[in-house]
Amino acid sequence: MRVVLQKVTQASVQIHGKVHASIGAGLVVLAGWEEGDTPEDNTWMAQKIAKMRLFEDHEGVMNRSVMEVEGQILVISQFTLHAATKKGNRPSYFRAAHPRTSKPLYEDFLDQLWHASNLSVKSGEFGADMQVALINDGPVTITMDSKNKE
């Protein structure tokens, strides 16, 4: 499982020209699964995201988690995170999990993230054509992969 975390002051996702979900200050999580990913990858990632210290404390040091600042979370499924780009100029997505595998993992991840953070977790719609708007705060952007836990 691969994610891109972005600390935001606000974010929204539109589907068919209408706002599907929006958040204030918190995290946007772009998430993609590859073949071989499991619910255990989701659990590890959800706990990592919930505890990741990306928010400033009273001294201006990134020392507080999204839970500690009572932020909000917006999760967007994004299979393109597993693009292979070594050959040619057209990305290949052979490593991305098939929707029949990744959709249940996506739904499980939303649940795992809610349980790990005890915060409101909003989301886009799996497989939909979405337009995501956000204001990156910092900017702070972090990438993580459950295959690189060590």
Phi, psi and omega in degrees: 000135181236137177226155167240121178259134175230125174282129186229157170270334174194158179199157176208161175230132177250144175227128183055038175079004180239142179296122179268320180203151176211155178223162170267219182299135179162222185232138165259130181242110172270124189229136178221147182243148175242163178305138181097346176291151185226171173302333177294325175297318178300314181298312179301313183294317180299317179293321179296314181296315182300328184260354183297125185271093183242357184249144186289145171269189183294346178260005179081014180263135177292093189223008183233145180272169176299329177294316183294330179266002182052047180281183179243161183229134176237121182252130178236125176287139184208092182296338182294350176295343179256026179295135172261126187235011184291322183259131174063198183244003177252117181299147175249142183244030183297337181276340180293140179292145176297147180307327180294337176268314187284330180297312176298325177293320177300311180296320176296320180298318177303316179294316180297320180292321176297314180296320182290326186257336186058031178243164173294127178242113178259165184209165169279206178237124183306129175079357182279158170280112187239150172245119183253128176241137179206157171246107182287127184264114177130293355286144176237117178224126184234137173250143178218149179224128181294346176282349180244052182286330185278000000 
